[in-house]
Amino acid sequence: MSTRSPQSRPDARVRRAATAGASALVVGVLVGSCASPAVSVTPAPHATDPACAQVVLATPDEIADDLSRRAVTAQAATAWGDPAVVLRCGVEPLGPTTDRCVSVESADGSTVDWVVVASDPDHEDSSDWTFTTYGRVPAVQVTVPAEIARTHPSSFLDRLAPAIGHTTKERECLGLDETS
């Protein structure tokens, strides 16, 4: 005579496990079908810099009404929208350059200098754009696909300033009158 309760019989445990497994699979499929796939991102060379974790954690969930955060495949990176605007922290800091450098002031009064490069300088209206912080360590890079650049040229860079504030400012852009 067995003293086991009906719930502890091996066949009952197998049925409960199978039911739980099937339920988890259904939930996983439903959740997975609603989410966008992760954006494939190559990690920056200095992505392990501790400041990069602070930068990414401080980025906003949205950089515009139609550009919400998406999952990414790399450390020290984040993305928004589809096609994705991608931020990577830990890229190589830029040295002196003749590329366009702009200072973007945020609502809190902080300023971030960005070097701006079009993928096709002869056709800027159909170019992807790369914005790389200038004079900041670790350096941060934001790539903007042409499709997004046409509707949001750089209007969201000011929203990234609080996150970029976790990097160390070592230099700043110089105007043409300051270079002689």
N, C-alpha and C positions, 0 to 999 in steps of 0.2 A: 504494500500500500504506500502510495506516494503522498508526501506532505506538501508538494509544490502547489501553488495556486495556479489557476488556469492562465494567468497572465505571464507566468514565468516558464511555461512550457516552451521548448525550443521552436516548435512550429509557429507559435504565437509571436515569438521574438522575431522570427524571420519575416512574417507578414508585416509587423510594425516597421521593421527596417526597410522593407521593400516599399511600403507606403510612404514612409518618410523620404526615401531616396527619390521616388517618383514625384513627390510634392516639391522637393528641392529642385529637381530638374525642370519642372514646369515653371516655378518661380524664376529660375535662372534664365530660361528661354524668354519669358515675358520681360524681365528686366533688360536682358541683352538686346532684345529687339527694339526697345524704346531708346536705347542709348546710341550715340554716334560712335563709330570706331575710334580708337585712340589715334591721335595724329603722330605719325612717324617722325621723330626728331633725332638728329645726330647730336650726342652730348658735346658741349663745348670742351676745349682742352683743359680748362681750369674749373670745371663744373663742381668739383669737390671742395672748392673754397667755401668755408663756413658762411661767409656773407651771402653766398648765392642762395642758400636755404632761406635766409631771412628775406631776400629779395622776392623769391617766388611766393613765399607765404604772405607777403604784404601786397601782392598784386590783386587788383579788384576782380570780382567774379564776372563783371561785365566792363568792357571798355567803350561800348556804345550800346544803344537800345537793342540792336540786332547782332551784337557780337558778344556772346556769352562764352564762359570758360568751357574748354574741352579737355579731355584726358590726353596725356602725351606719353611717349614711350621712353623718355630720357630724364635723367636727373637734372635738376636746376633749369628746368624749362617749363613753359606753360603756353597755352594757345587759346585763341578765341575765334569763334565764327567758322563758317564753311563757305569758301575756302578759308583756311586758317591763317590768322595773324599769329606768328610764333615769336615768343621771347625766349632767348637763351642767355643764361648768365654764365660768365667764365670764359668768354671769347678772348682772343688775344687783344690786349689794349693797343689802341692806335698810337702811332708816333705822329710827329708833325706831318701835316698833309695839306694839299692845296684843294682837296675836295670841299664841297659846301659844308659849312658848320653853322648850325643854328642853335640859338639859346631859347629854350622853351620854359616859360614861367608857369607854375601851377597856381591853383587857387590859394594855396597856403603860402605863396610867396617864394617858394624854393625854385631854383632854376637848374635845369639839366641841359648840358651841351650835347648835341647829337651831330654826328657826321652823316650826311644824307647822300646816298648813292642810288642812282637809277640803274636797273639792269641793262637798259638800252638808252643811253643819253640822247641819241638822235630821235627817239620816239618816246619821250617821257610820259605822254598820255596813255600809252599801252605798256608801260614798264612795271615790273615788280620793283619794290623799293626796299632798301636796307638802311636802317637807322642804327648807328652804333654810338654808344656813349663815348664822349671824348673827355680824357683827363680823369677817368674813374677807374678804380681798381676794386674788385674785379670789373671788367668791362661787360656791358650788357648789349645784346644785339636784338633788334626787332625787325622781322621781315614781314612785308606787307604785299600780298599778291595784287596784281594789277586790278583785278575785279573789285577788290576792297578799296584800293587806293583811289579809284574813280569816285567813290561815294564818301570815303573817309580819308582824305589825303594824309593828314597827320593830326587830325583833330583829337585823337585819344592820347597822344604822347604826354600831355599834361597830367592825365589820370595816372600815369606810371611813376610820376615824380616821387611820391611817398615811398614806393618800393625801391626806387633807385637811390633814395636817401640812405639806404643801408650799405652802400658802397662808399669808398673813400675818395673824396675829390682831391686830386693832386695838381691838375692843370685846368685851364679853360680855353675856350675858343678866343682867338684874337681877330680883331677887325683888320681890314686891309691897311688902315692908317696906323695900326699898332705893330706892323711887321717890318717897318723900315728902320 
